[in-house]
Amino acid sequence: MTTNTTNSPITIRLMDTIDALREQVAGMAREWRVMAEDHSQCFASKAEADAAADWLRTNDAGNVYVDSRTVGPWERVK
């Protein structure tokens, strides 16, 4: 009997770690962006972006969402 571990939490976390290491090696970083009707701000961590999005949602900022993108060293959030 073989077990398919492709979608297991451990495999997914391992693949995320590998992806993060590849980005670092390539000089890239992940940036999290919070978008609202009259607001856009970038964060270095998902936790910070989620907290900002939650705050905007509780203050009726309209449609709010968080997305991520990979940026080069010249674009990184300071």
C-alpha positions as CSV (number, residue, x, y, z in Angstrom):
1,M,0.0,0.0,0.0
2,T,1.4,3.4,-1.0
3,T,0.4,6.6,0.7
4,N,0.0,9.8,-1.3
5,T,1.6,12.6,0.8
6,T,1.4,15.3,-1.8
7,N,-1.2,17.3,0.1
8,S,-0.3,16.5,3.6
9,P,0.3,19.5,5.9
10,I,3.9,18.5,6.5
11,T,4.6,18.3,2.7
12,I,2.8,21.6,2.1
13,R,4.8,23.3,4.9
14,L,8.1,21.8,3.6
15,M,7.3,23.1,0.0
16,D,6.5,26.6,1.4
17,T,9.9,26.5,3.3
18,I,11.7,25.5,0.1
19,D,10.0,28.2,-1.9
20,A,10.9,30.8,0.8
21,L,14.6,29.7,0.7
22,R,14.7,29.8,-3.1
23,E,13.4,33.4,-3.0
24,Q,16.1,34.4,-0.5
25,V,18.8,32.8,-2.5
26,A,17.6,34.6,-5.6
27,G,17.6,37.9,-3.7
28,M,13.8,38.1,-3.8
29,A,11.4,38.6,-0.9
30,R,7.6,38.2,-0.4
31,E,5.6,41.3,0.2
32,W,2.1,41.4,1.5
33,R,-0.2,44.2,0.2
34,V,-3.4,45.4,1.8
35,M,-5.8,46.9,-0.6
36,A,-8.9,48.9,0.3
37,E,-11.0,51.5,-1.6
38,D,-8.9,54.4,-0.5
39,H,-5.9,52.7,1.0
40,S,-3.0,50.6,-0.1
41,Q,-0.1,49.6,2.0
42,C,2.7,47.0,1.9
43,F,4.0,44.9,4.7
44,A,6.9,42.4,5.1
45,S,4.8,39.8,6.9
46,K,1.4,38.3,6.4
47,A,0.6,38.7,10.1
48,E,1.1,42.5,9.8
49,A,-1.0,42.7,6.7
50,D,-3.8,40.6,8.2
51,A,-3.9,42.9,11.3
52,A,-4.1,46.0,9.1
53,A,-6.8,44.5,7.0
54,D,-8.8,43.5,10.1
55,W,-8.5,47.1,11.4
56,L,-9.7,48.5,8.1
57,R,-12.6,46.1,8.0
58,T,-13.7,47.1,11.5
59,N,-13.5,50.8,10.5
60,D,-15.8,50.3,7.4
61,A,-13.1,50.9,4.8
62,G,-15.1,49.1,2.1
63,N,-13.8,46.1,0.3
64,V,-10.5,45.1,1.8
65,Y,-8.2,42.2,0.7
66,V,-4.7,41.0,1.2
67,D,-2.5,39.7,-1.6
68,S,1.1,38.8,-1.9
69,R,3.8,39.2,-4.5
70,T,7.5,38.5,-4.8
71,V,9.7,41.6,-5.1
72,G,13.3,42.2,-5.8
73,P,15.8,43.8,-3.4
74,W,15.2,47.2,-5.0
75,E,11.5,47.0,-4.1
76,R,11.5,45.6,-0.6
77,V,9.5,47.1,2.2
78,K,11.7,48.9,4.7
